[in-house]
Amino acid sequence: MTGMPEASLARELGLCYASFAFVVNWAAGKTDGIITMQNIEDNVAVCAERVMAVLTELATC
């Protein structure tokens, strides 16, 4: 999905805006094998740990 609608609206309102996202299925349609739900769930778990680390670091600044 995109963050474009939100970014445009934030700019119109003069608000600071940043997007923080992660991709859980970056190889969709680009692999020879089947991407299983388990593959996606494993990637979500790894990404969630990274997101929490970044947010924890930002919260302590």
Secondary structure, DSSP 8 states (H G I E B T S, - for coil): ---HHHHHHHHHHT---------S-TTTT--SS---HHHHHHHHHHHHHHHHHHHHHHHT-
